[in-house]
Amino acid sequence: MWTVIPFVILLGLAWPATKNLIAHYNWQPRGGVNYGELIPARSLSDLLLRHLDQRAFRLSELKGKWILLQLDEADCAAACRAKLYDMRQLRLAQGREMERVERVWLILDEAPLETLLLREYDGTRMLRAAGSPLLAEFPPAGSVRDHIYVIDPHGNLMLRFPKDADPRKMHQDLARLLRASRIG
């Protein structure tokens, strides 16, 4: 017992100094278990977008669904194709929960798409968003083209995955969201 008391006193005296060192060097604990970057939830404007055949579309038509969304040009280089592939596989990996997830590609220009690309990613909603004010609502850090975003069933932009994201970790994040939420 008498050997514990000096240790407790030493610990009590050392804690403020340790706390000050941590604060001084701006050390942040790595809390949280998510892989994607949480974005302060913000409701996206329900602006008019267009399908490839010019039919009108609003994101509110997908309310009640989780949305995986990417933004890129129609020429869809290798990084764009990798994101389309990851979104498709990520949805399929959810198994029986996959019906709760939709995929959306906001196309940032008016250029035509390759027919092969349309066939390969059938089921992805490909929407023209060139010049849409909606694009300004995405977080400015880095290029919007680098990320896959997650929109919750209420229409809130809430998560983005890093550039060249690890599909396994993305799957874990999305599975955790679907498990925790009974909406969508």
N, C-alpha and C positions, 0 to 999 in steps of 0.2 A: 504494500500500500504506500509506504513512504517513498518507494522508487517511482511510483506513478505521479505523485504530486509535482515534483520538479519538471517532469515531462509535460504535464498539463500547463504549468506556468510558462514554460518555454514556448509551447505551442501557442498560448494566448498572446505572448509578446511577439512572436514571429508572424502571426497572421496579418496584422496591419501592414507590416513591411512587404510581405508577399503580395497583398492586395494592391499596394501602391506600385510595385514593380509591374504587375500585370496591367494595371491601368496606364502606366507610363508608356509601355511598349504597345499599347492598343491591341493586346491579345484578345481574340474573340474565340470563345469555345465553338467547336464544330457541332452545334446542336442540330437536331432534326435527322430524319432518316431518309428524306427524299433526295433523289439524284437530280431531278430537274430544279431549275431556279423558280422559287415561288415569286409571283408577281403580285403586288397588292391588287386584289380582285377589282376589276373595273368592268362595268357593263359596256359592251360594244354597241355602238350606234346601229340601229336597224336600217341601214342604208340600202338602197336599191343596187343590186349587182345583176349581172347577166350571165346566163348559161352560154355555152358556145354557139347555140342556135338562136341566140338573142332573146330567149324567154327571160322574163323578169324573175328575180330570186332575192329573197331576204334571209339573212341568217336566222331570223326568228322562226322560220319554217322548220328549223332543227331544234327548237326548244324542247327540252326533255331528253336530249341526247348529249353524250359527251362528244366533243369534236376534236379531232386531231387536224391541225391546220398548218399549211405551209404557204409561203409566198415566194414566187419566182417568175421568171420570164418564160414565154412559150417555147423558146429554143431548148430549154431544159437540159443543161449540161450535166455532167456526171454527178455533181453534188446534188442537183435537183432530182435526178433519177434515184439516187441513193435514198433521199428523204421519202420519195413516193413509195419505194420498195419497203422501207422501214415502217411507214404508216400502214401499208397493207398487211405486212407480217405481224405488226404489233396488234392490229385489230383481230387477225386470225388467231393469234396466241391467246386471246382472252377466252377462247372456247365458247361455252354456252352464253357468256356475257357479251360476246362480240356484237350482238344486235343493239346493244346500248351505245355503241361507238360509231360515229360517222367520220369520213375522211373528206377534207376540203382542200382544194388547191386554188388559191387566189392568184390568178395570172396577171402579171403587172404590165402587160403590153397587149397590143392588138394583133400580133403576129399569129399566123396559123400554126396549129399543132400537128405533129407527125401522126399519121393514122395508126402506126404501130404502137405509139405511146398511148393513144386513146384506147386501143384494144387491151394493151397490157395492164392498164390501170383502170379498167372498167369498174364502176362502182365508186370511184373517187369523184366527188362533185367538183368539176372544173369550171370555175367562175371567173369572168373577166372583171378585173378591179382597177384597170388603168385609170389613173386620175381620181380615184375614189377618195373622199375625205376619211374613209374608214382606215386607210393605210397609216394615217398620222396617229392613230390610237394605239399602235404597237410600240413597246418600249424602244427608245432610241439606241440603247447600248449595242454596239456592233451593227452589223447589217441584218435587216429583218429576214433576208434570204438564208441566213446561216442556221436558222432554228426551226424546230417543229414546236408549235404552240398547242396548248390544251385549253379548251373553252368548256366550262362546266354546263350542266343542263339548264341553268338559269340564264345563260348567255354571257357569263362573265369570263373575261380573259384572266387566267389565274396561274399558268405555269408555262415555262418554256424550257426546252431541252437544249443543252449546249451544242455547239457546232460539232459535227462528226460524233454524235452521241452513241453510247454503248446500248445496243438494242435490248440486251438482257436487263440492264438497269432501268431503261425506259419501261419495259414490260412490268417490272416490279412496281414502279411508281403508279402506272395506270391500273394494275390489278389492285393495288392498295386503295386507290381512289374509288374504284368500282365496288370493292368490298365494303368500304366505309360509308358509301352513299347508296341509299335505296331509291333515289330519284334518278331518272334517266336510264 
